[in-house]
Amino acid sequence: MRASQCLAALVVIAWAVWPSMGQTSAKPAAAGQVLPAGASGAAGEILLKGQAANWSQASAKKVALNRTPPLYDTDEPAADEIPVVEVRVLRAAGKLYAQLTWRDTTHDATTLQAVPDSPPETRYLKVPTEAEDRFFDAAAIMVPMKGSTGLNPSLQMGDADHPVQIYYWNSTRGPMLMEAQGRGTTKRTGQSFPANGTYENGRWTVTFELPAQPAGTPMAFAIWNGAQKDRDGRKYFSVWYTVE
C-alpha cells in the first residue's frame, strides 16, 4: 500500500477536480462552517511539532469530507474511509497555523527521485500523471489568493478572476506551494512553506504554517489516501469554511 497523490517524475500535480461547484456568496458563514481561531504565545517551531500540549488553546472542528466521483476509466470503486478531518487553527507570531488530523489505517509513502532544479511550471493545462504505481498520503489547504472578495472562489480551483493558493503537503515530498485559476490549471510555484506531518497509532497529524489570514478568510481542505490509489483530483474534499 502506498500514499495519496500520484506524482509524475517532474512532480507535476494535476489537481484535476475539486467538486463541480461554482462561486458561492461569501455571506456570513453558518455556525457549523466557522473555524474558531485561538491565540498562542508559543514559537512557530514549537507549534509545528504538532504536540497536543502546545495546541491546548485550539478548539477542534470536525470537518466533513466528501469523496470525488471516479475520474478515470481505470479507477476502482472507493469506499468512504476518511469521512472527517479535525481542524484546529491558532494565530501566533504573526502567522496562522492550521493542524489537520485524520484517521488512516495505513501509512502510505514511497521513494521518488529528487525534484528537478527547474523553474516553476508555465504550462496552463495539466494532464493526468502517468506514474500510476506510486501513491502516498497527502493533505492540502486552499485559500483565495486575493483574500475575501465577497464571493468564495469555485471549489474547482478558482477561476481567472478568483485564483487560489494551495498549501499542499504529502508524506513523500513534504510541503509545496501551488497556485490555480480554474480546473486543470494547478501548477507548482517552486516555493515551499513550513509544515510537519507525523503518523502515530493509525492517525495523521499535519501542521501547516500560513501567512496571517484575516478573520473571514475562506478555507477548504483535501485529503488523499494512498491506500485507495488517490491522486490528482481523486481525493476527499470539504466545502468552504470561514476562519474566525
Secondary structure, DSSP 8 states (H G I E B T S, - for coil): --BSS---TT-------S-S---EE-----GGGEE-EEE--S-HHHHHT--GGGGTTS--EEEE-EE----STT---------EEEEEEEEETTEEEEEEEEE-SS-----------------SS----S-TT--B-EEEEEEETT---SEE--TTT-BTTB-EEEEEEETTTEEEEEEESSTT--EE-S----EEEEEETTEEEEEEEEE---TT-EEEEEEE-GGGT-BTTBSEE---EEE-
